[in-house]
Amino acid sequence: MLRIYAGLYKGRKLKSVTHPEVRPTTARLKNAFFDIVQTEIRETIFLDGFGGTGNIGIEALSRGAEYVVFIEQLNETVNILKHNLEKIGIPKEHYRIIKGDYNRSIIKLAKEGFKFDIIFLDPPYSLLDYANPLRVIYKRDIIKDNGIIVLERPVDLDFESKYFENYKTQTLGRKCLDFFRPFPKGA
């Protein structure tokens, strides 16, 4: 059972989905991520790039994020995400759900002028074999100059990005979190 671990909605349980393409971030990895960003999460504009059932984005709201955008493509999962947000009672002015393809959704957000403080990406791991989800973030310039991007991946899958500086990797078991930030201006 997925649950919220800290903050305003601590202890609330989240409904999950049994779909072969949906793999929720484990509690251990989720808590490691939030332990690392705990002093930076308050009042942020947060993107949950592969939102699933809301496990990460709802935790961010619980811990003080000002606004979360969830991107999710699967109908069944979007319905569960909506259910979880409504069940917890999170006001609609604190989040937005975009149902659609990740790249197209990023392009849409860029056209609307969004700039994020924190972007969390937990894509289907198979996507990382042929695509770099950081590329569209870079091309569309949707991360603030002091923002961070976190990518969840299996440890046996090598991932590099020429678009952002990888300044930290946190490994937990067979998964890890890569932390990226924009290169300094003029670098």
KEVEXZA-265657 format. One record per residue: residue in three letters; z, x, y of N, C-alpha, C in turn. Coordinates in pm, whole numbers, padded with zeros to 5 digits, always signed. Atoms other than C-alpha are relative to their C-alpha. Example, Ala and Ser with C-alpha at 12.3 -4.5 7.8 and 13.67 -1.06 7.14 Angstrom:
REM KEVEXZA-265657
ala+00000+00089-00119+00780+01230-00450+00000+00090+00120;ser-00006-00082-00119+00714+01367-00106+00073-00077+00109;
REM end
This chain:
REM KEVEXZA-265657
met+00000+00084-00119+00000+00000+00000+00000+00088+00124;leu+00006-00072-00127-00097+00132+00342+00106-00057+00093;arg-00100+00046-00095+00168+00116+00609-00001+00084+00127;ile-00015-00071-00126+00245+00218+00966+00133+00075-00008;tyr-00116-00085+00021+00494+00506+00972+00089+00021+00121;ala-00082-00027-00118+00614+00534+01331-00047-00087+00117;gly+00037+00068-00124+00618+00370+01670+00028-00148+00001;leu-00020+00142-00027+00596+00013+01786-00016-00089-00122;tyr+00029+00085+00116+00459-00129+01460+00050+00063-00131;lys-00054-00071+00116+00659+00095+01223+00042-00098-00111;gly-00039+00080+00115+00700-00047+00874-00097-00110-00037;arg+00097+00106+00030+00413-00297+00898-00096+00047-00107;lys+00091-00032+00110+00193-00308+00591-00142-00044+00035;leu+00140+00028-00025-00184-00303+00604-00067-00043-00129;lys+00080+00042+00114-00413-00489+00371-00110+00103-00021;ser+00102-00098+00033-00653-00258+00192-00120-00070-00061;val+00121+00055+00058-00993-00306+00038-00037+00085-00121;thr+00044-00075+00118-01128-00212-00301-00152+00003+00000;his+00145-00019-00011-01477-00091-00223-00026+00146-00032;pro+00024-00140+00040-01628+00225-00375-00028+00095+00116;glu+00030-00086-00115-01731+00354-00031+00118+00016+00095;val-00117-00006-00089-01385+00307+00126+00109+00082-00069;arg-00102-00089+00051-01129+00582+00076+00099+00024+00114;pro-00095-00015-00111-00824+00545+00303+00061+00141+00004;thr-00071-00127-00018-00665+00860+00445+00137-00014-00063;thr-00130+00007+00067-00359+00939+00237+00115+00006+00100;ala-00119-00001-00087-00011+00895+00382+00037+00142+00040;arg-00035-00140-00028+00051+01268+00356-00090+00060+00107;leu+00095-00053-00097-00264+01359+00549+00015-00070+00135;lys-00018+00076-00123-00213+01082+00803+00124+00048+00077;asn-00123-00047-00067+00143+01194+00877-00015+00141+00052;ala+00024-00136-00049+00033+01557+00905-00081-00004+00130;phe+00082+00014-00121-00233+01458+01158+00086-00045+00119;phe-00079+00052-00111+00009+01255+01369+00115+00093+00038;asp-00101-00100-00035+00277+01526+01349-00061+00105+00093;ile+00066-00101-00083+00026+01770+01500-00032-00052+00139;val+00042+00054-00131-00093+01538+01781+00107-00086+00067;gln-00102+00092-00047+00238+01359+01841+00026+00006+00152;thr-00026-00009-00143+00282+01493+02196-00124-00034+00084;glu+00125+00025-00072-00081+01419+02287-00051-00143-00016;ile+00056+00130+00036-00126+01065+02152+00024-00108+00105;arg-00035+00106-00095+00043+00860+02425-00106-00016+00109;glu+00092+00040-00107-00189+00678+02666-00140+00059-00015;thr+00133-00055+00023-00504+00818+02506-00101-00110-00028;ile+00113+00081+00045-00843+00663+02453-00043+00066-00130;phe+00008-00053+00135-00887+00707+02078-00117-00064-00072;leu+00110+00051+00081-01192+00673+01854+00030+00023-00147;asp-00010-00007+00145-01152+00595+01485-00142-00019-00051;gly+00144+00000+00022-01508+00688+01391-00049-00065-00129;phe+00032+00069+00125-01508+00553+01036+00125-00080-00032;gly-00127+00070-00010-01237+00294+01088+00057-00060-00125;gly-00053+00061+00122-01208+00140+00745+00086-00120+00030;thr-00090+00114-00019-00914-00098+00735+00095+00019+00118;gly-00079-00022-00121-00758+00053+01048+00120+00091-00017;asn-00115-00084+00033-00510+00290+00885+00033+00102+00110;ile-00023-00104-00102-00552+00568+01146+00009-00061+00140;gly+00002+00057-00135-00642+00367+01456+00121-00086+00032;ile-00119+00085-00024-00356+00118+01416+00124+00088+00013;glu-00112-00095-00013-00112+00407+01363-00003+00062+00141;ala+00011-00056-00135-00247+00558+01689+00051-00100+00104;leu-00050+00102-00093-00183+00230+01873+00151-00012-00010;ser-00144+00010+00021+00164+00211+01722+00074+00115+00068;arg-00064-00119-00056+00240+00561+01848-00030+00020+00148;gly+00015-00005-00144+00128+00490+02203-00139+00020+00055;ala+00136-00008-00054-00249+00522+02228-00025-00123+00086;glu+00027+00110-00093-00372+00307+02515-00108-00094-00053;tyr+00116+00079+00043-00698+00193+02357-00065+00070-00118;val+00067-00055+00117-00870+00240+02022-00132-00073-00024;val+00128+00055+00044-01234+00190+01932-00014+00033-00148;phe+00024-00015+00143-01297+00135+01562-00149-00018-00024;ile+00138+00017+00045-01645+00192+01418+00005-00018-00151;glu+00004+00026+00145-01704+00041+01076-00127-00076-00031;gln+00130+00057+00034-02024-00056+00901+00008-00113-00103;leu-00005+00096+00111-01917-00260+00595+00064-00132+00041;asn-00051+00134-00035-01872-00637+00643+00140-00026-00055;glu-00128+00027+00065-01585-00666+00395+00113+00077+00068;thr-00101-00085-00062-01397-00379+00558+00028-00043+00143;val-00020+00050-00137-01451-00511+00911+00090-00123-00002;asn-00084+00119+00011-01298-00842+00802+00145+00036-00028;ile-00137-00045+00028-00991-00664+00660+00060+00066+00124;leu-00046-00064-00124-00964-00454+00978+00044-00106+00101;lys-00036+00109-00091-00967-00770+01191+00129-00068-00045;his-00120+00063+00056-00707-00927+00960+00124+00084+00031;asn-00115-00088-00023-00477-00623+00991+00042+00001+00147;leu-00031-00001-00143-00499-00613+01371+00065-00132+00042;glu-00055+00130-00035-00432-00986+01400+00137-00023-00063;lys-00128+00018+00071-00151-00989+01141+00112+00076+00071;ile-00100-00081-00070+00031-00711+01326+00025-00055+00140;gly-00016+00058-00133-00027-00891+01656-00036+00094+00113;ile+00042-00095-00104-00197-00613+01849-00089-00073+00099;pro+00082+00070-00100-00333-00752+02177-00143+00054+00003;lys+00142-00035+00004-00713-00756+02190-00043+00095+00112;glu+00037-00091-00109-00718-00567+02520+00031+00147-00032;his-00032-00138+00039-00596-00256+02331-00095+00057-00104;tyr+00092-00052+00100-00883-00225+02085-00134-00070+00008;arg+00134+00056+00014-01246-00287+02012-00052+00041-00137;ile+00063-00028+00129-01428-00310+01681-00151-00004+00020;ile+00146-00002-00001-01792-00206+01662-00045+00001-00145;lys+00054+00008+00135-01959-00317+01342-00141+00057+00004;gly+00133-00059+00001-02249-00088+01279+00000+00144-00044;asp+00025-00138+00035-02391+00251+01202+00073+00094+00096;tyr-00077-00095-00081-02183+00546+01326-00082+00059+00115;asn+00079-00064-00106-02461+00728+01517-00041-00098+00108;arg+00043+00101-00100-02595+00414+01685+00118-00048+00083;ser-00120+00045-00072-02242+00311+01778+00044+00103+00104;ile-00033-00107-00095-02175+00650+01941-00096-00004+00119;ile+00101+00009-00106-02499+00617+02139+00033-00117+00093;lys-00037+00117-00079-02392+00270+02253+00123+00029+00088;leu-00121-00034-00077-02047+00396+02360-00032+00095+00114;ala+00039-00095-00106-02208+00682+02555-00069-00073+00114;lys+00069+00076-00104-02434+00437+02740+00098-00082+00083;glu-00103+00076-00072-02121+00241+02833+00097+00089+00076;gly-00081-00095-00076-01961+00557+02973+00133+00038-00064;phe-00127-00035+00066-01684+00604+02716+00016+00152-00011;lys-00041-00139+00023-01504+00939+02705+00134-00008-00073;phe-00119+00011+00083-01240+00988+02437+00088+00124+00012;asp-00098-00109+00004-00923+01196+02434+00011+00057-00141;ile-00012-00040+00140-00900+01201+02054-00101-00078-00082;ile+00094+00063+00092-01167+01131+01794+00041+00041-00141;phe-00034-00026+00139-01071+01099+01428-00116-00045-00087;leu+00114+00030+00087-01347+01113+01167+00038+00021-00146;asp-00021-00008+00145-01299+01037+00799-00123-00063-00065;pro+00125+00058+00050-01661+00987+00692-00005+00003-00152;pro+00024-00018+00143-01783+00931+00340-00035+00148-00021;tyr+00019-00144+00017-01770+01287+00208-00145+00036-00029;ser+00141-00028+00031-02127+01263+00081-00083+00015+00128;leu+00071-00011-00128-02241+01224+00444+00001+00144+00050;leu-00013-00137-00049-02119+01576+00518-00094+00097-00069;asp+00097-00084+00070-02368+01715+00267-00133+00007+00075;tyr+00130+00002-00066-02662+01619+00487+00004-00030+00151;ala-00009+00034-00142-02532+01524+00833+00126+00060+00062;asn-00115-00051-00074-02298+01658+01098+00042-00108+00100;pro-00040+00109-00091-02105+01370+01262+00045+00049+00137;leu-00038-00053-00131-02001+01602+01547-00121+00017+00092;arg+00122-00022-00080-02361+01649+01659-00023-00112+00102;val+00023+00111-00093-02395+01301+01811+00109-00007+00107;ile-00107-00006-00100-02057+01341+01984-00036+00100+00108;tyr+00041-00104-00093-02185+01659+02142-00120-00045+00085;lys+00122+00040-00071-02530+01523+02231+00027-00111+00101;arg-00028+00115-00087-02386+01205+02384+00119+00022+00092;asp-00108-00041-00091-02095+01383+02556+00107-00109+00015;ile-00102+00106-00006-01826+01128+02464+00143+00052-00018;ile-00134-00056+00011-01532+01369+02436+00038+00063+00134;lys-00047-00060-00125-01325+01468+02737+00009+00152-00015;asp-00003-00147+00002-01316+01838+02832+00121+00055-00075;asn-00121-00045+00069-00962+01868+02695+00029-00082-00126;gly-00017+00087+00115-01017+01627+02406-00003+00076-00132;ile+00004-00060+00133-00986+01692+02035-00073-00093-00098;ile+00070+00071+00107-01193+01591+01735+00060+00049-00130;val-00059-00037+00128-01039+01584+01390-00088-00057-00110;leu+00086+00039+00111-01250+01574+01075+00076+00020-00131;glu-00058-00009+00133-01108+01496+00732-00111+00033-00099;arg+00098-00039+00101-01289+01662+00441+00073+00057-00122;pro-00059-00068+00116-01228+01792+00089-00006+00151+00020;val-00004-00145-00021-01131+02160+00078-00119+00073-00061;asp+00112-00068+00064-01420+02244-00152-00135-00027+00066;leu+00123+00026-00075-01677+02118+00098+00006+00080+00130;asp+00003-00082-00122-01757+02380+00360-00064-00079+00113;phe+00053+00070-00116-01814+02242+00707+00016+00089+00122;glu-00004-00077-00124-01902+02426+01024-00071-00079+00107;ser+00066+00067-00111-01997+02301+01365-00027+00099+00112;lys+00035-00087-00113-02184+02498+01626+00024-00071+00133;tyr-00013+00081-00121-02115+02219+01874+00139+00008+00063;phe-00138-00003-00049-01737+02258+01904+00074+00116-00066;glu-00084-00107+00053-01472+02523+01851+00098-00056-00102;asn-00098+00038+00101-01276+02487+01527+00123+00087+00024;tyr-00116-00079-00037-00931+02595+01644+00117-00013-00098;lys-00110+00015+00095-00716+02477+01353-00052-00074-00123;thr+00026+00073+00124-00744+02371+00989+00133-00018-00071;gln-00123+00034+00072-00458+02196+00813-00039-00045-00140;thr+00033+00032+00138-00487+02194+00434+00119-00062-00070;leu-00103+00068+00078-00290+01952+00218-00061-00038-00134;gly+00057+00028+00131-00370+01957-00150-00148+00027-00003;arg+00145-00016+00013-00740+01900-00207-00076-00046+00125;lys+00065+00044-00123-00809+01774+00147+00049+00083+00117;cys-00044-00071-00119-00795+01925+00489-00049-00073+00125;leu+00036+00051-00131-00817+01836+00855-00048+00118+00084;asp+00052-00101-00092-01039+02044+01083+00015-00054+00142;phe-00021+00036-00140-00944+02035+01453-00101+00074+00086;phe+00102-00056-00087-01221+02089+01705+00029-00037+00145;arg-00006+00032-00143-01235+02104+02084-00126+00054+00066;pro+00118-00051-00070-01513+02153+02336+00019+00148+00035;phe-00007-00139-00044-01596+02515+02410+00034+00001+00148;pro-00031-00008-00142-01458+02627+02746-00127+00002+00084;lys+00116+00003-00091-01693+02565+03038-00044+00143+00031;gly+00055-00130-00030-01922+02861+03092+00002+00096-00118;ala-00008-00090+00116-01862+03001+02743-00133+00006-00074;
REM end
